[in-house]
Amino acid sequence: MDAKIENIRAYLARVIFWRMLELSRRTVRRKVVQALYELEFQPDGIDRIINEQTKALSTADFNFFRQLITGIQQERKAVDHIISKYLKSGWTIERISTTERSILRLAVYELVYQKEAPPKVIINEAVELAKQFGDLHSRRFINGVLGKLIRETSERDNEKN
């Protein structure tokens, strides 16, 4: 009986740990989207924006934030090109609202360059951010663009195998 209780305790500890990590990552992603949004209007203010967005973050969260924001800024042209490939005909990256563009940049960067979280988690996080910051159509738009990207990359991966 004691071994069974210990197994349950260990399982619950893992669940709590991963849930806390998930909530922490969600907070960081929200702050990254806010920073990307602000950078659209103040591109020279990156140091100030990072300092403002990371005041209350733990060291691990700060490092994750820094990794995301730096990576997105470094790969911005490539990320924007990827996003553009999955937009409806006649749409351009500039036509997307600043909020949706920021969310898509984060999600595409994580999907293509980081690959730490499963695609479903990244898409779900992006849709949740769209619910929080966008309008009624944002979540469907974000889900549609990211869904096309995932389907195409999955098909390519299946063809390679």
C-alpha positions in Angstrom: 0.0 0.0 0.0 2.9 2.4 0.8 4.4 1.9 -2.6 1.1 2.7 -4.2 0.8 5.9 -2.2 4.3 6.9 -3.1 3.6 6.3 -6.8 0.5 8.6 -6.5 2.5 11.3 -4.7 5.3 11.1 -7.3 2.7 11.3 -10.1 1.0 14.3 -8.5 4.3 16.1 -8.0 5.1 15.7 -11.7 1.6 16.9 -12.7 2.0 20.0 -10.4 5.5 20.7 -11.7 4.4 20.5 -15.4 1.3 22.6 -14.7 3.4 25.3 -13.0 5.9 25.2 -15.9 3.0 25.5 -18.4 1.5 28.5 -16.5 4.9 30.1 -16.3 5.5 29.6 -20.0 2.0 31.0 -20.8 2.9 34.2 -18.8 6.2 34.5 -20.7 4.5 34.1 -24.1 1.9 36.8 -23.2 4.8 39.1 -22.2 6.6 38.3 -25.5 3.5 39.2 -27.5 3.2 42.4 -25.6 6.9 43.2 -26.2 6.6 42.4 -30.0 3.5 44.6 -30.2 5.4 47.5 -28.5 8.4 46.9 -30.7 6.3 47.5 -33.8 5.9 51.1 -32.7 9.2 51.7 -30.9 11.8 49.5 -32.6 14.7 51.2 -30.9 13.3 50.6 -27.4 14.1 46.9 -27.2 16.2 47.2 -24.0 13.6 49.3 -22.2 10.7 47.0 -23.4 12.6 43.9 -22.2 13.2 45.5 -18.8 9.6 46.4 -18.4 8.2 43.1 -19.5 10.6 41.0 -17.4 10.5 42.8 -14.0 8.7 40.1 -12.1 10.0 37.0 -13.9 12.1 34.3 -12.4 15.6 33.7 -13.8 14.3 30.7 -15.9 11.4 32.7 -17.2 13.6 35.6 -18.0 15.9 33.4 -20.0 13.0 31.9 -21.9 11.6 35.4 -22.6 15.1 36.6 -23.8 15.5 33.5 -25.9 12.2 34.0 -27.6 12.4 37.8 -28.2 16.0 37.6 -29.4 15.3 34.7 -31.7 12.2 36.3 -33.2 14.0 39.5 -33.8 17.0 37.7 -35.4 14.7 35.5 -37.6 12.0 38.1 -38.3 12.3 38.2 -42.1 12.3 34.4 -42.3 9.4 34.1 -39.9 7.4 36.8 -41.8 8.1 34.9 -45.1 6.8 31.7 -43.5 3.7 33.5 -42.3 3.1 35.1 -45.7 3.1 31.6 -47.4 0.1 30.6 -45.4 -2.0 33.8 -45.8 -5.0 33.9 -48.1 -4.4 35.1 -51.6 -4.0 38.9 -51.7 -3.1 39.2 -48.1 0.3 40.4 -46.9 2.1 40.4 -43.6 1.5 44.2 -43.4 -2.2 43.7 -43.7 -2.5 41.6 -40.6 -3.2 43.5 -37.4 -0.2 44.2 -35.2 -1.7 41.9 -32.5 -2.2 39.0 -34.8 1.2 39.5 -36.4 2.9 39.5 -33.0 1.1 36.2 -32.0 1.9 34.6 -35.3 5.6 35.6 -35.1 5.9 34.0 -31.7 4.0 30.8 -32.7 5.9 30.3 -36.0 9.2 31.0 -34.3 8.5 28.3 -31.7 7.1 25.8 -34.3 10.0 26.2 -36.8 13.0 27.2 -34.8 12.6 26.1 -31.2 10.5 22.9 -31.4 10.6 22.5 -27.6 6.8 22.3 -27.1 4.5 20.1 -29.1 2.8 21.8 -32.1 -0.6 21.4 -30.5 0.5 23.2 -27.4 2.0 26.1 -29.4 -1.2 26.4 -31.5 -3.4 26.3 -28.4 -1.3 29.0 -26.7 -1.5 31.2 -29.8 -5.3 30.8 -29.9 -5.5 31.6 -26.2 -3.4 34.8 -26.8 -5.7 35.7 -29.7 -8.7 35.3 -27.4 -7.0 37.5 -24.8 -5.7 40.3 -27.1 -7.6 40.0 -30.4 -11.1 40.3 -31.6 -13.6 37.5 -32.3 -12.1 36.6 -35.7 -8.5 36.6 -34.4 -8.6 33.1 -32.9 -9.9 31.5 -36.1 -7.4 33.4 -38.2 -4.5 32.4 -36.0 -5.7 28.8 -35.9 -6.2 28.7 -39.6 -2.7 30.0 -40.5 -0.9 27.8 -38.0 -3.0 24.8 -39.0 -2.0 25.2 -42.6 1.7 25.4 -41.6 1.4 22.3 -39.4 -0.4 20.3 -42.1 2.1 21.2 -44.8 5.1 20.5 -42.6 3.6 17.2 -41.5 2.9 16.1 -45.1 6.5 17.0 -46.0 7.8 15.0 -43.1 5.7 12.0 -44.0 6.9 12.2 -47.6 10.6 12.1 -46.4 9.9 9.0 -44.3 
